[in-house]
Amino acid sequence: MTDRPQERETRQRQVVLEELRKVSCHPTAPELYELVRKRLPKISLGTVYRNLERLSQRGTIRKLVLGGTETRFDGDLDVHDHVRCAECGRVDDVENLPKKIPDPAPDMAAGYTILGHRLEYFGLCPSCQQKRRKKRGKEERGDGKEH
């Protein structure tokens, strides 16, 4: 027998999945843990990590490993790309892009058969842009006061 036993669907795993699908902010495991604890106060962070890993391995959710930042999770399996704030790490969906990017010719892909792609944009989120504008404004006013 090579069939693996069916993995039991636990209440904890179901709540982790439900909470992830409620949000669009692509949370880290600790951020999702805080949301799940509101419904399951006794759940541990380790349990949230394990369930996220299992859900990711099963293809139920998407694990986002973006640009050297903390791993984030996405409950939306539709094809879409992401933008990451280079300052605070926030991740959002990129909207209204063409859905199909052509695969490179085999001679351009070093002989690989292309299975898919990931496209990551990075920049400054609205909140970090606002913080920078405020900081720049204070610096400019400070320079004016010294003269």
C-alpha positions, -999 to +999 in steps of 0.1 A: +000+000+000+015+033-011-016+055-003-010+079+024-037+082+050-060+111+046-049+140+068-075+149+094-090+183+089-087+200+123-107+229+137-075+248+142-065+244+105-100+254+094-099+286+116-064+295+103-077+291+067-108+311+074-089+340+090-064+341+062-091+343+036-108+371+054-078+395+050-061+409+020-030+421+038-008+390+032+000+384+069+030+368+084+025+338+107+027+359+139+002+385+124-022+357+115-017+341+149-030+373+166-061+371+144-067+334+151-062+338+189-094+359+189-113+327+180-090+301+195-073+317+226-053+286+235-037+280+200+000+283+199+022+301+174+038+268+165+004+253+156-003+283+133+031+278+116+025+241+111-010+245+097+001+273+073+029+250+061+004+221+056-021+243+038+007+256+016+020+221+008-015+211-002-019+241-025-048+255-004-030+288+002+001+305-013+033+310+007+050+343-003+088+344+001+095+379-012+128+397-014+144+385+018+116+396+040+096+375+064+074+348+048+038+360+042+007+340+033-020+346+007-054+329+007-062+341-028-051+315-053-062+334-084-032+344-106-019+377-095+013+395-087+024+415-056+040+448-046+062+449-015+071+481+005+109+483+006+106+501+039+080+484+061+075+451+043+038+455+036+026+434+007-004+442-016-019+427-047-010+444-080-042+450-099-051+453-136-019+439-151-020+416-182-025+381-168-002+363-193+035+370-196+050+350-225+074+322-215+110+327-227+122+306-257+139+274-246+173+288-257+168+318-234+158+296-204+191+276-202+172+245-213+146+247-186+109+238-192+091+269-177+064+259-153+054+295-143+068+327-130+066+351-101+067+388-106+074+410-076+073+448-076+087+469-048+083+505-038+070+526-010+035+520+003+012+550+009+019+551+046+057+551+042+054+577+015+035+599+039+060+594+066+088+604+043+069+635+032+064+646+068+100+639+077+112+659+046+088+687+056+102+689+091+138+689+078+130+717+054+113+737+082+143+730+105+167+743+079+147+775+074+147+782+112+185+780+115+191+809+091 
